[in-house]
Amino acid sequence: MLMNLQVRDFAIVDRIDIEFDAGMTVLTGETGAGKSILVDALGLVLGERGNAKLVRNGAKRAEFSAGFDISTLQAAAAWLEEQALDLDGECLLRRVIGADGRSRAFINGNAVPLSQLKALGEMLLDIHGQHFHQSLGRRDIQRDLLDHFGGLLDDRAVVATHYIEWQTLINRLEQLLDEESERASRLDLLTFQLQELDALVVESGEFDALSGERQKLQHSGRLAEGVSAALGKLYEDDANANSMVAEAQRSIEQLSEYDAALAPVLELLNSASIQVAEAADALQRYTDTIDMDPTRQEWVEDRLAAIQAVARKHRVEPDELPGLVENLRAEHDELSHAEERGRELEQQADAARGEFERLASQLSKARHKAARKFAETVTDAMHGLGMPGGVFETSLSAMYMDQAKPWGLDDIEFLIGANPGQAPQPLARIASGGELSRMSLAIQLIASDGSAIPTMVFDEVDSGVGGGVAEMVGRCLQDLGANRQVLCVTHLPQVASLADQHFRISKVTDGKSTRTQVHALGDEERVEELARMLGGVEITGKTLEHAAEMLAGAARKRA
């Protein structure tokens, strides 16, 4: 649950620190005092988008932080651990928005993307705004509410996954058919190119090998002359290296008998004699490889020219030709089997369609079951909120497969009959703002009651009601607060009197600046605040008595 909230330099708020208790908490105050600003602050600390205009005039930044007790929230704790953001069971969220519009988010002191703050926030707190009824007429909102109530959001996500898979296969099949004419001309080109490349038959590494051979052939005369001269110096001339080393060996061998220190030198000379002999042998063998045949040289030049010409034609390097052949052959094979591939895609698309239809039908059955229970529950809530003859219905119309959507095969619409004998009609056509507000509150209470989120915030969702209905609204919120934490911004004394914790929001000014302040009310102060809400500007003794009686009655009912 929400433990505390700190706000700095936000709109007309300079500094606010609030500690929250379990149960039902109300925020009251004059119109314009900033009650909803605190709800907005909660939204920002939980990842809603903000901008520089939110920063208090003259301040460098707006800061928000909220602490939560997650000891009973296994999902949130597991998420924090998975993201390596857990810190000894703590959950502290912080948001900073600079006067330059830049925003930073933190979880347990770690800087995080705003998306992570929002993902965690959705597990901790749910805000129901005062303008919720304005969007209640939208089909997508109605669908979300029904699926949330029925616990079908995961099933719907599975259906959406199979819908996307089906549509992806359909699109690939259509693309394959659209490319039919282009495929034929491309196949002809590939056939010609492969015939040309297959006739050339370029082996891997051949171009580099031929390039080396060409260089050797071009300098074969110089190579033969140089190798012959080297052989003479090593072995064949009168004063050759081999004879000189041999003579030195004999000399040092005799001298080493007089001084053993010359033994290493003798070893070096022995090694040199062996190496000279090996070098001469290698040169002799190399001589046999020198090819001075002009016919071979001409063939190598022609072969290299042919390879280079084809490489330029295909805009690749000569040594890339073998890889090009493989790629072109693979594309040729794929296009050659396009018809077969088309049949495979068609079979896969049919199978995907069948799986989507099966899952969508299962979802539809579950929706019909949830819709009946949802309608009964909302109708009962309407009766408790001053609409005794009201009827709520959830209409589900089956859609054809060619009308299928990611959410399935159901067209969902909420219908309401506000008065006895009145045929239910689409909720969006309801003319009475009061009826729509109560309808909205009933649905929100029911939807939130089925939620696992521990903290619910209701921002003046009781607008448009009063009298006995106002007390019924308060009872609904109080009952909800018995199992979870409820924060409610309200202007109704009947609702405020039932709270376990009461904060008054007020606006003060020194003539130069204006700021919002929050004050936790004791019993006597609650009487005064309820009297203000009951009596307006002039508070009489009777008004105070009435307020005290409301609080006493609420205390007796809680007991």
Secondary structure as UniProt FT lines:
FT   STRAND          2..10
FT   TURN            11..12
FT   STRAND          13..19
FT   STRAND          24..29
FT   TURN            31..32
FT   HELIX           35..45
FT   TURN            46..47
FT   HELIX           52..54
FT   TURN            57..58
FT   STRAND          61..68
FT   TURN            71..72
FT   HELIX           74..82
FT   TURN            83..84
FT   TURN            88..89
FT   STRAND          92..98
FT   TURN            99..100
FT   STRAND          103..107
FT   TURN            108..109
FT   STRAND          110..112
FT   HELIX           114..124
FT   STRAND          125..128
FT   TURN            130..131
FT   HELIX           132..135
FT   TURN            136..137
FT   HELIX           139..149
FT   TURN            150..151
FT   HELIX           153..178
FT   HELIX           180..200
FT   TURN            204..205
FT   HELIX           206..218
FT   HELIX           220..231
FT   HELIX           232..236
FT   TURN            238..239
FT   HELIX           241..255
FT   TURN            256..258
FT   HELIX           260..262
FT   HELIX           263..289
FT   HELIX           294..313
FT   TURN            314..315
FT   HELIX           318..320
FT   HELIX           321..336
FT   HELIX           338..384
FT   TURN            385..386
FT   TURN            388..389
FT   STRAND          391..398
FT   HELIX           401..403
FT   TURN            406..407
FT   STRAND          410..417
FT   TURN            420..421
FT   STRAND          425..426
FT   HELIX           427..429
FT   HELIX           433..449
FT   STRAND          455..459
FT   TURN            461..464
FT   HELIX           467..481
FT   TURN            482..483
FT   STRAND          485..489
FT   HELIX           493..496
FT   TURN            497..498
FT   STRAND          501..509
FT   STRAND          514..520
FT   HELIX           523..535
FT   TURN            536..537
FT   HELIX           541..558
//
